[in-house]
Amino acid sequence: MVKDINRVITGAHYGLRDWLIQRITAVLMVVYVLLWVILTTFLQISDYAALKSLFTNQWMRIASFLFFISLCWHAWVGVRNVLMDYIHTASIRLTIHITVIISLFFYLIWFAEILWG
């Protein structure tokens, strides 16, 4: 049996998993945004001190970090799918993939430093 070389290069085997990841991360982000809207409305956060006091709670930091992980994962799946569809030169696509992965990883570390630093 001969493998379809184009399928291996483009990575067309991600379909259902990507679809599920996109939906799950989107739901997590919507839940966080709704929580954020409810908290800022209920607690009437109007200045920096009130916002800072909200983030003294460990559960808010964890919820925010989970939101940001979901955001990075959601972005990675979307960017990877766009690159697989529109960048046909494997070396260019690989370079962009690596750049995006490194960028998202450093953004995640930076966000953790902001929350717990």
N, CA, C and O atoms as a MOPAC input file, in Angstrom:
PM7 MOZYME 1SCF
protein

 N      0.84300 1    -1.17400 1     0.00000 1
 C      0.00000 1     0.00000 1     0.00000 1
 C      0.89200 1     1.24200 1     0.00000 1
 O      1.84000 1     1.31700 1     0.78100 1
 N      0.60600 1     2.19900 1    -0.85100 1
 C      1.38700 1     3.41700 1    -0.97600 1
 C      0.71900 1     4.51500 1    -0.16100 1
 O     -0.47700 1     4.76900 1    -0.30300 1
 N      1.51000 1     5.16800 1     0.69800 1
 C      0.98300 1     6.28900 1     1.48600 1
 C      0.88100 1     7.52000 1     0.61400 1
 O      1.70500 1     7.74300 1    -0.27300 1
 N     -0.12300 1     8.30100 1     0.87100 1
 C     -0.26500 1     9.57900 1     0.18300 1
 C      0.70600 1    10.56500 1     0.81400 1
 O      0.49900 1    10.99900 1     1.94700 1
 N      1.76100 1    10.92300 1     0.09300 1
 C      2.81000 1    11.78900 1     0.62000 1
 C      2.27000 1    13.16800 1     0.99000 1
 O      2.76400 1    13.77800 1     1.93800 1
 N      1.27800 1    13.67100 1     0.27600 1
 C      0.71900 1    14.99500 1     0.58400 1
 C      0.01500 1    15.00600 1     1.93300 1
 O      0.04600 1    16.01500 1     2.63700 1
 N     -0.61300 1    13.90900 1     2.29600 1
 C     -1.30100 1    13.84800 1     3.58100 1
 C     -0.30100 1    13.90800 1     4.72600 1
 O     -0.56600 1    14.55000 1     5.74200 1
 N      0.82600 1    13.25900 1     4.58100 1
 C      1.84400 1    13.26000 1     5.62300 1
 C      2.45700 1    14.63900 1     5.77000 1
 O      2.68000 1    15.09300 1     6.89200 1
 N      2.73400 1    15.31200 1     4.67100 1
 C      3.37700 1    16.62500 1     4.70900 1
 C      2.43700 1    17.68700 1     5.26400 1
 O      2.85800 1    18.53100 1     6.05500 1
 N      1.18800 1    17.65700 1     4.86500 1
 C      0.27000 1    18.70400 1     5.30400 1
 C     -0.31200 1    18.43200 1     6.68200 1
 O     -0.86800 1    19.34200 1     7.29700 1
 N     -0.20200 1    17.20900 1     7.18500 1
 C     -0.72500 1    16.91600 1     8.51100 1
 C     -2.23000 1    16.90200 1     8.55400 1
 O     -2.82200 1    17.38600 1     9.51900 1
 N     -2.86400 1    16.36400 1     7.54100 1
 C     -4.31900 1    16.40300 1     7.41400 1
 C     -5.04200 1    15.45200 1     8.36000 1
 O     -6.25000 1    15.26300 1     8.21700 1
 N     -4.35900 1    14.85800 1     9.30500 1
 C     -4.97400 1    13.88500 1    10.19300 1
 C     -5.41800 1    14.47200 1    11.52800 1
 O     -5.69700 1    13.71200 1    12.45400 1
 N     -5.49400 1    15.78100 1    11.66100 1
 C     -5.84300 1    16.41500 1    12.92500 1
 C     -7.32800 1    16.68800 1    13.09300 1
 O     -7.74700 1    17.06300 1    14.18900 1
 N     -8.12500 1    16.52300 1    12.08300 1
 C     -9.51400 1    16.94100 1    11.99100 1
 C    -10.36000 1    16.97300 1    13.24200 1
 O    -10.61100 1    18.05000 1    13.78200 1
 N    -10.81000 1    15.81800 1    13.72300 1
 C    -11.74300 1    15.76400 1    14.84100 1
 C    -11.10600 1    16.28300 1    16.12900 1
 O    -11.74700 1    16.99600 1    16.90100 1
 N     -9.85300 1    15.92600 1    16.35700 1
 C     -9.17000 1    16.38800 1    17.57300 1
 C     -9.08600 1    17.91400 1    17.59200 1
 O     -9.36200 1    18.53200 1    18.62000 1
 N     -8.71000 1    18.52700 1    16.47200 1
 C     -8.65200 1    19.98900 1    16.40200 1
 C    -10.01400 1    20.62200 1    16.61900 1
 O    -10.13400 1    21.63000 1    17.31600 1
 N    -11.03100 1    20.03600 1    16.02900 1
 C    -12.37700 1    20.55800 1    16.17400 1
 C    -12.78800 1    20.54300 1    17.64800 1
 O    -13.33600 1    21.52100 1    18.15500 1
 N    -12.51700 1    19.42200 1    18.33400 1
 C    -12.85800 1    19.31800 1    19.75100 1
 C    -12.05400 1    20.30000 1    20.60600 1
 O    -12.60300 1    20.94700 1    21.49700 1
 N    -10.76100 1    20.40600 1    20.33100 1
 C     -9.92100 1    21.33500 1    21.09800 1
 C    -10.40800 1    22.76100 1    20.92500 1
 O    -10.49100 1    23.51000 1    21.89900 1
 N    -10.73100 1    23.14400 1    19.69900 1
 C    -11.22000 1    24.50200 1    19.44700 1
 C    -12.50300 1    24.76800 1    20.23900 1
 O    -12.65800 1    25.84000 1    20.82300 1
 N    -13.42100 1    23.79700 1    20.25900 1
 C    -14.69100 1    23.99700 1    20.96600 1
 C    -14.49500 1    24.02600 1    22.47300 1
 O    -15.07500 1    24.87100 1    23.15400 1
 N    -13.68900 1    23.11900 1    23.00200 1
 C    -13.47500 1    23.05600 1    24.45200 1
 C    -12.77300 1    24.31100 1    24.95300 1
 O    -13.17800 1    24.89100 1    25.96100 1
 N    -11.71800 1    24.73500 1    24.25200 1
 C    -11.01700 1    25.94800 1    24.68600 1
 C    -11.90900 1    27.17800 1    24.53500 1
 O    -11.83800 1    28.09700 1    25.35100 1
 N    -12.73700 1    27.20200 1    23.51000 1
 C    -13.65300 1    28.33800 1    23.34100 1
 C    -14.65400 1    28.39700 1    24.49600 1
 O    -14.94800 1    29.47900 1    25.00300 1
 N    -15.17300 1    27.25600 1    24.90900 1
 C    -16.12000 1    27.21600 1    26.03000 1
 C    -15.43100 1    27.67400 1    27.31700 1
 O    -16.00300 1    28.44700 1    28.08600 1
 N    -14.20300 1    27.20000 1    27.55500 1
 C    -13.46600 1    27.64100 1    28.74300 1
 C    -13.24600 1    29.14800 1    28.74200 1
 O    -13.37100 1    29.79800 1    29.78100 1
 N    -12.91800 1    29.70300 1    27.58300 1
 C    -12.69600 1    31.14800 1    27.51000 1
 C    -13.98700 1    31.92900 1    27.72100 1
 O    -13.97500 1    32.98100 1    28.36100 1
 N    -15.09300 1    31.43200 1    27.19400 1
 C    -16.38400 1    32.10300 1    27.39400 1
 C    -16.77500 1    32.07300 1    28.86600 1
 O    -17.25500 1    33.07500 1    29.39800 1
 N    -16.57800 1    30.94300 1    29.52600 1
 C    -16.89000 1    30.84400 1    30.95500 1
 C    -16.06200 1    31.85400 1    31.74600 1
 O    -16.58400 1    32.53100 1    32.63100 1
 N    -14.76500 1    31.95400 1    31.42400 1
 C    -13.91000 1    32.91600 1    32.13200 1
 C    -14.36800 1    34.35400 1    31.88000 1
 O    -14.42300 1    35.15600 1    32.81200 1
 N    -14.69100 1    34.68000 1    30.64900 1
 C    -15.12900 1    36.04700 1    30.33800 1
 C    -16.42800 1    36.36200 1    31.07700 1
 O    -16.58700 1    37.45900 1    31.61200 1
 N    -17.35200 1    35.41000 1    31.10900 1
 C    -18.59500 1    35.63400 1    31.85700 1
 C    -18.30200 1    35.81500 1    33.35300 1
 O    -18.88900 1    36.68200 1    33.99900 1
 N    -17.40000 1    35.00100 1    33.89700 1
 C    -16.99400 1    35.15800 1    35.29200 1
 C    -16.39100 1    36.53900 1    35.51500 1
 O    -16.69100 1    37.20000 1    36.50900 1
 N    -15.55500 1    36.96300 1    34.60600 1
 C    -14.90700 1    38.27600 1    34.69700 1
 C    -15.95100 1    39.40100 1    34.68500 1
 O    -15.87500 1    40.32900 1    35.48900 1
 N    -16.91800 1    39.31300 1    33.77500 1
 C    -17.96000 1    40.34700 1    33.68300 1
 C    -18.78900 1    40.37100 1    34.96900 1
 O    -19.09000 1    41.44200 1    35.49500 1
 N    -19.15500 1    39.19800 1    35.47000 1
 C    -19.94900 1    39.13300 1    36.69600 1
 C    -19.16600 1    39.70700 1    37.87400 1
 O    -19.70400 1    40.49200 1    38.65400 1
 N    -17.90500 1    39.32200 1    38.00400 1
 C    -17.10100 1    39.81800 1    39.12700 1
 C    -16.87500 1    41.32300 1    39.06200 1
 O    -17.00600 1    42.01600 1    40.07100 1
 N    -16.54100 1    41.82300 1    37.89600 1
 C    -16.28100 1    43.26400 1    37.80400 1
 C    -17.56200 1    44.07700 1    37.98500 1
 O    -17.51500 1    45.20300 1    38.48000 1
 N    -18.69500 1    43.51800 1    37.59100 1
 C    -19.96200 1    44.21200 1    37.80000 1
 C    -20.38600 1    44.14400 1    39.26300 1
 O    -20.76600 1    45.15100 1    39.86000 1
 N    -20.31400 1    42.93900 1    39.83000 1
 C    -20.76100 1    42.73900 1    41.21200 1
 C    -19.84900 1    43.45600 1    42.21100 1
 O    -20.33100 1    44.08700 1    43.15200 1
 N    -18.53700 1    43.35700 1    42.00800 1
 C    -17.59500 1    43.97700 1    42.93600 1
 C    -17.33000 1    45.44800 1    42.63100 1
 O    -16.63500 1    46.12200 1    43.39100 1
 N    -17.87200 1    45.94500 1    41.53800 1
 C    -17.72400 1    47.33300 1    41.11100 1
 C    -16.25100 1    47.76100 1    41.10800 1
 O    -15.84900 1    48.69800 1    41.79800 1
 N    -15.48800 1    47.05500 1    40.32700 1
 C    -14.05900 1    47.35900 1    40.21100 1
 C    -13.90600 1    48.58800 1    39.32200 1
 O    -14.22800 1    48.56800 1    38.13400 1
 N    -13.40500 1    49.65700 1    39.93400 1
 C    -13.31900 1    50.91100 1    39.19100 1
 C    -11.91300 1    51.49100 1    39.14300 1
 O    -11.66300 1    52.45500 1    38.42000 1
 N    -10.99100 1    50.90800 1    39.91200 1
 C     -9.62800 1    51.44200 1    39.89700 1
 C     -8.61800 1    50.29700 1    40.01100 1
 O     -8.98900 1    49.13700 1    40.18900 1
 N     -7.37000 1    50.64300 1    39.90800 1
 C     -6.29700 1    49.65700 1    39.91100 1
 C     -6.21600 1    48.90200 1    41.23700 1
 O     -5.96200 1    47.69800 1    41.24600 1
 N     -6.42400 1    49.58000 1    42.33200 1
 C     -6.33500 1    48.93500 1    43.64900 1
 C     -7.38800 1    47.83900 1    43.79600 1
 O     -7.09800 1    46.76800 1    44.33000 1
 N     -8.59700 1    48.09900 1    43.33000 1
 C     -9.66000 1    47.09200 1    43.40800 1
 C     -9.35300 1    45.90200 1    42.50300 1
 O     -9.60200 1    44.75300 1    42.86700 1
 N     -8.81600 1    46.18700 1    41.33300 1
 C     -8.43800 1    45.11400 1    40.41600 1
 C     -7.30100 1    44.27700 1    40.99900 1
 O     -7.31000 1    43.05000 1    40.90000 1
 N     -6.33600 1    44.94000 1    41.59800 1
 C     -5.21900 1    44.23200 1    42.21400 1
 C     -5.69600 1    43.36900 1    43.37300 1
 O     -5.19700 1    42.25900 1    43.56100 1
 N     -6.64300 1    43.85400 1    44.14200 1
 C     -7.16500 1    43.06600 1    45.25600 1
 C     -7.91900 1    41.83100 1    44.76000 1
 O     -7.92000 1    40.79800 1    45.43000 1
 N     -8.55300 1    41.92700 1    43.60500 1
 C     -9.22800 1    40.76100 1    43.02900 1
 C     -8.21600 1    39.66200 1    42.71300 1
 O     -8.50300 1    38.47800 1    42.89200 1
 N     -7.04500 1    40.05100 1    42.24700 1
 C     -6.03100 1    39.07100 1    41.87200 1
 C     -5.16300 1    38.62500 1    43.04500 1
 O     -4.21200 1    37.86900 1    42.84800 1
 N     -5.46400 1    39.07000 1    44.24400 1
 C     -4.77500 1    38.50700 1    45.40700 1
 C     -5.32500 1    37.12800 1    45.74200 1
 O     -4.67000 1    36.34000 1    46.42300 1
 N     -6.52300 1    36.84100 1    45.26500 1
 C     -7.12400 1    35.52400 1    45.45900 1
 C     -6.45000 1    34.50800 1    44.53700 1
 O     -6.33500 1    34.72900 1    43.33200 1
 N     -6.01300 1    33.40500 1    45.11200 1
 C     -5.31700 1    32.37900 1    44.33300 1
 C     -6.22900 1    31.76700 1    43.26900 1
 O     -5.75900 1    31.44100 1    42.17900 1
 N     -7.51700 1    31.60200 1    43.55800 1
 C     -8.43200 1    31.00600 1    42.59500 1
 C     -8.58100 1    31.87800 1    41.34400 1
 O     -8.76900 1    31.36000 1    40.24400 1
 N     -8.49700 1    33.19500 1    41.51500 1
 C     -8.59300 1    34.08200 1    40.35200 1
 C     -7.34500 1    33.97800 1    39.48900 1
 O     -7.43100 1    34.01300 1    38.26200 1
 N     -6.19900 1    33.85000 1    40.12100 1
 C     -4.95600 1    33.66600 1    39.37500 1
 C     -4.98600 1    32.35700 1    38.59600 1
 O     -4.60100 1    32.31300 1    37.42700 1
 N     -5.44600 1    31.29700 1    39.24700 1
 C     -5.50900 1    29.99400 1    38.57600 1
 C     -6.50600 1    30.03200 1    37.42600 1
 O     -6.22500 1    29.51900 1    36.34300 1
 N     -7.66200 1    30.63400 1    37.65100 1
 C     -8.66700 1    30.75000 1    36.58700 1
 C     -8.11200 1    31.56500 1    35.41500 1
 O     -8.33800 1    31.21700 1    34.25600 1
 N     -7.39200 1    32.63900 1    35.71100 1
 C     -6.80900 1    33.46400 1    34.65800 1
 C     -5.72700 1    32.70600 1    33.90400 1
 O     -5.61600 1    32.82700 1    32.68400 1
 N     -4.93000 1    31.92400 1    34.62600 1
 C     -3.87800 1    31.14600 1    33.97400 1
 C     -4.48800 1    30.06000 1    33.08800 1
 O     -3.99800 1    29.81900 1    31.98500 1
 N     -5.55300 1    29.40100 1    33.55700 1
 C     -6.24400 1    28.41100 1    32.72600 1
 C     -6.85300 1    29.05800 1    31.48700 1
 O     -6.84500 1    28.47500 1    30.40300 1
 N     -7.37700 1    30.26500 1    31.65600 1
 C     -7.88300 1    31.01200 1    30.50400 1
 C     -6.77300 1    31.25700 1    29.49600 1
 O     -6.96700 1    31.07100 1    28.29400 1
 N     -5.61800 1    31.67100 1    29.97800 1
 C     -4.52400 1    31.99600 1    29.06100 1
 C     -3.96500 1    30.74000 1    28.39600 1
 O     -3.57000 1    30.78700 1    27.23100 1
 N     -3.92600 1    29.61700 1    29.11900 1
 C     -3.52500 1    28.35600 1    28.49100 1
 C     -4.50600 1    27.99500 1    27.38200 1
 O     -4.10000 1    27.58900 1    26.29400 1
 N     -5.79400 1    28.14500 1    27.66000 1
 C     -6.81600 1    27.86600 1    26.64100 1
 C     -6.65700 1    28.78900 1    25.44300 1
 O     -6.79300 1    28.36200 1    24.29600 1
 N     -6.36900 1    30.05500 1    25.71600 1
 C     -6.17700 1    31.01800 1    24.64000 1
 C     -4.98700 1    30.63700 1    23.75600 1
 O     -5.07900 1    30.67900 1    22.52900 1
 N     -3.87900 1    30.26700 1    24.38500 1
 C     -2.68700 1    29.87700 1    23.61500 1
 C     -2.94000 1    28.61500 1    22.80800 1
 O     -2.54100 1    28.53000 1    21.64600 1
 N     -3.59900 1    27.63600 1    23.41300 1
 C     -3.87400 1    26.38700 1    22.71000 1
 C     -4.83600 1    26.63200 1    21.55000 1
 O     -4.64600 1    26.09900 1    20.45700 1
 N     -5.86000 1    27.43200 1    21.78900 1
 C     -6.82500 1    27.79500 1    20.75000 1
 C     -6.11900 1    28.50700 1    19.59600 1
 O     -6.37100 1    28.21700 1    18.42600 1
 N     -5.23700 1    29.43500 1    19.93900 1
 C     -4.48900 1    30.17300 1    18.91100 1
 C     -3.58100 1    29.23500 1    18.13300 1
 O     -3.49700 1    29.32900 1    16.90800 1
 N     -2.89800 1    28.33100 1    18.82900 1
 C     -1.98800 1    27.40600 1    18.15300 1
 C     -2.73300 1    26.53300 1    17.14400 1
 O     -2.27300 1    26.37300 1    16.01400 1
 N     -3.87100 1    25.97100 1    17.53500 1
 C     -4.62300 1    25.11500 1    16.62100 1
 C     -5.08600 1    25.91400 1    15.40300 1
 O     -4.99500 1    25.43800 1    14.27200 1
 N     -5.57800 1    27.11900 1    15.63700 1
 C     -6.04000 1    27.94300 1    14.52300 1
 C     -4.91400 1    28.34200 1    13.58300 1
 O     -5.05200 1    28.24100 1    12.36400 1
 N     -3.81000 1    28.79200 1    14.14200 1
 C     -2.67600 1    29.21000 1    13.31400 1
 C     -2.10400 1    28.01200 1    12.55400 1
 O     -1.79400 1    28.11800 1    11.36700 1
 N     -1.96700 1    26.87400 1    13.23700 1
 C     -1.42900 1    25.68100 1    12.57200 1
 C     -2.30800 1    25.25500 1    11.40300 1
 O     -1.79700 1    24.89400 1    10.34300 1
 N     -3.62100 1    25.29300 1    11.58500 1
 C     -4.52200 1    24.90000 1    10.50200 1
 C     -4.45100 1    25.86900 1     9.32900 1
 O     -4.48100 1    25.45200 1     8.17100 1
 N     -4.35800 1    27.15900 1     9.62800 1
 C     -4.23400 1    28.14300 1     8.55400 1
 C     -2.92100 1    27.94300 1     7.80500 1
 O     -2.89100 1    27.99600 1     6.57500 1
 N     -1.84400 1    27.71500 1     8.53900 1
 C     -0.54700 1    27.50500 1     7.89100 1
 C     -0.55000 1    26.24100 1     7.04100 1
 O      0.01000 1    26.23700 1     5.94400 1
 N     -1.17000 1    25.16700 1     7.52900 1
 C     -1.22200 1    23.93300 1     6.74100 1
 C     -2.03200 1    24.13200 1     5.46600 1
 O     -1.73700 1    23.51900 1     4.44100 1
 N     -3.05000 1    24.98300 1     5.52400 1
 C     -3.88900 1    25.21100 1     4.34900 1
 C     -3.24600 1    26.14400 1     3.32100 1
 O     -3.42700 1    25.95600 1     2.11800 1
 N     -2.49700 1    27.14600 1     3.78600 1
 C     -2.07500 1    28.20400 1     2.87500 1
 C     -0.57200 1    28.31800 1     2.64800 1
 O     -0.15900 1    28.96900 1     1.68800 1
 N      0.25500 1    27.71800 1     3.48300 1
 C      1.70300 1    27.75200 1     3.26700 1
 C      2.12100 1    26.36300 1     2.78300 1
 O      2.14200 1    25.40900 1     3.56200 1
 N      2.45100 1    26.25600 1     1.50500 1
 C      2.70100 1    24.95500 1     0.90900 1
 C      4.17100 1    24.55100 1     0.93600 1
 O      4.47900 1    23.36700 1     0.79300 1
 N      5.06900 1    25.48600 1     1.11300 1
 C      6.48500 1    25.16300 1     1.21500 1
 C      6.77700 1    24.70400 1     2.63800 1
 O      6.59400 1    25.44700 1     3.60200 1
 N      7.24400 1    23.43800 1     2.74400 1
 C      7.40800 1    22.82400 1     4.06400 1
 C      8.40700 1    23.56900 1     4.94500 1
 O      8.18400 1    23.68800 1     6.15000 1
 N      9.48400 1    24.06400 1     4.38500 1
 C     10.50000 1    24.73900 1     5.20800 1
 C      9.97400 1    26.05800 1     5.77600 1
 O     10.25400 1    26.38900 1     6.92800 1
 N      9.22800 1    26.80000 1     4.98900 1
 C      8.64600 1    28.06200 1     5.46900 1
 C      7.59700 1    27.77200 1     6.54000 1
 O      7.54400 1    28.44300 1     7.57100 1
 N      6.76400 1    26.76500 1     6.28000 1
 C      5.72300 1    26.40500 1     7.24500 1
 C      6.34300 1    25.95500 1     8.56700 1
 O      5.86500 1    26.33600 1     9.63600 1
 N      7.39000 1    25.15800 1     8.50400 1
 C      8.06100 1    24.69900 1     9.71900 1
 C      8.67400 1    25.86200 1    10.48800 1
 O      8.60200 1    25.90400 1    11.71700 1
 N      9.27100 1    26.79800 1     9.77700 1
 C      9.85600 1    27.97600 1    10.42600 1
 C      8.78300 1    28.79500 1    11.14300 1
 O      8.98200 1    29.23100 1    12.27700 1
 N      7.67000 1    28.99700 1    10.49100 1
 C      6.58000 1    29.75300 1    11.11400 1
 C      5.99700 1    28.97000 1    12.29200 1
 O      5.68900 1    29.55800 1    13.32900 1
 N      5.84100 1    27.64900 1    12.14500 1
 C      5.35500 1    26.81800 1    13.25300 1
 C      6.23300 1    26.99000 1    14.48300 1
 O      5.73600 1    27.22300 1    15.58500 1
 N      7.53800 1    26.87600 1    14.28600 1
 C      8.47300 1    26.99300 1    15.40900 1
 C      8.40300 1    28.37700 1    16.02700 1
 O      8.42300 1    28.51300 1    17.25100 1
 N      8.32100 1    29.40600 1    15.19300 1
 C      8.22500 1    30.77800 1    15.69500 1
 C      6.96100 1    30.97600 1    16.53400 1
 O      7.00600 1    31.59300 1    17.59800 1
 N      5.84800 1    30.45400 1    16.05300 1
 C      4.58100 1    30.58900 1    16.78400 1
 C      4.63200 1    29.81900 1    18.09700 1
 O      4.18600 1    30.32900 1    19.12500 1
 N      5.16600 1    28.60300 1    18.08100 1
 C      5.25500 1    27.80100 1    19.30400 1
 C      6.12100 1    28.50700 1    20.34800 1
 O      5.73600 1    28.61300 1    21.51200 1
 N      7.28000 1    28.98500 1    19.92900 1
 C      8.17500 1    29.67800 1    20.86400 1
 C      7.51400 1    30.94800 1    21.39700 1
 O      7.60800 1    31.24000 1    22.58900 1
 N      6.85400 1    31.69600 1    20.53500 1
 C      6.17900 1    32.92200 1    20.96900 1
 C      5.08900 1    32.62300 1    21.99300 1
 O      5.02500 1    33.26700 1    23.04000 1
 N      4.23300 1    31.64900 1    21.69400 1
 C      3.15500 1    31.31200 1    22.62200 1
 C      3.70200 1    30.79700 1    23.94900 1
 O      3.14000 1    31.09500 1    25.00300 1
 N      4.78300 1    30.03300 1    23.91200 1
 C      5.39500 1    29.52900 1    25.13000 1
 C      5.92500 1    30.67500 1    25.98600 1
 O      5.72100 1    30.68800 1    27.20000 1
 N      6.60500 1    31.63800 1    25.35900 1
 C      7.12100 1    32.77100 1    26.11500 1
 C      5.99600 1    33.68100 1    26.61800 1
 O      6.11300 1    34.24600 1    27.70500 1
 N      4.91400 1    33.83300 1    25.85500 1
 C      3.76800 1    34.59700 1    26.33700 1
 C      3.16600 1    33.93400 1    27.57300 1
 O      2.76300 1    34.61700 1    28.51500 1
 N      3.10700 1    32.60300 1    27.56600 1
 C      2.57300 1    31.86900 1    28.70600 1
 C      3.44300 1    32.05200 1    29.94100 1
 O      2.93000 1    32.25400 1    31.04100 1
 N      4.75100 1    31.98300 1    29.76400 1
 C      5.67400 1    32.21200 1    30.88300 1
 C      5.55200 1    33.64600 1    31.38900 1
 O      5.54900 1    33.88300 1    32.59700 1
 N      5.45200 1    34.58800 1    30.47900 1
 C      5.32500 1    35.99900 1    30.84900 1
 C      4.03800 1    36.21800 1    31.64200 1
 O      4.03900 1    36.93400 1    32.64400 1
 N      2.95000 1    35.60900 1    31.19900 1
 C      1.67900 1    35.75100 1    31.89500 1
 C      1.76300 1    35.17000 1    33.30100 1
 O      1.25200 1    35.76100 1    34.25200 1
 N      2.41000 1    34.00700 1    33.43200 1
 C      2.60400 1    33.41800 1    34.76400 1
 C      3.42800 1    34.33900 1    35.64900 1
 O      3.14400 1    34.48400 1    36.83800 1
 N      4.44200 1    34.95600 1    35.07400 1
 C      5.27800 1    35.91300 1    35.83900 1
 C      4.44200 1    37.12300 1    36.28100 1
 O      4.61200 1    37.62200 1    37.39300 1
 N      3.55700 1    37.58300 1    35.42700 1
 C      2.69000 1    38.71100 1    35.78900 1
 C      1.76500 1    38.31400 1    36.94300 1
 O      1.57500 1    39.08600 1    37.88200 1
 N      1.19500 1    37.11500 1    36.87000 1
 C      0.25100 1    36.67500 1    37.90000 1
 C      0.91700 1    36.39100 1    39.24000 1
 O      0.39900 1    36.77800 1    40.28700 1
 N      2.06500 1    35.71500 1    39.21000 1
 C      2.68100 1    35.27600 1    40.46000 1
 C      4.00900 1    35.96300 1    40.78200 1
 O      4.63700 1    35.66500 1    41.79800 1
 N      4.43100 1    36.88300 1    39.91400 1
 C      5.71600 1    37.54000 1    40.12600 1
 C      5.67100 1    38.69400 1    41.07600 1
 O      6.69700 1    39.32400 1    41.33200 1

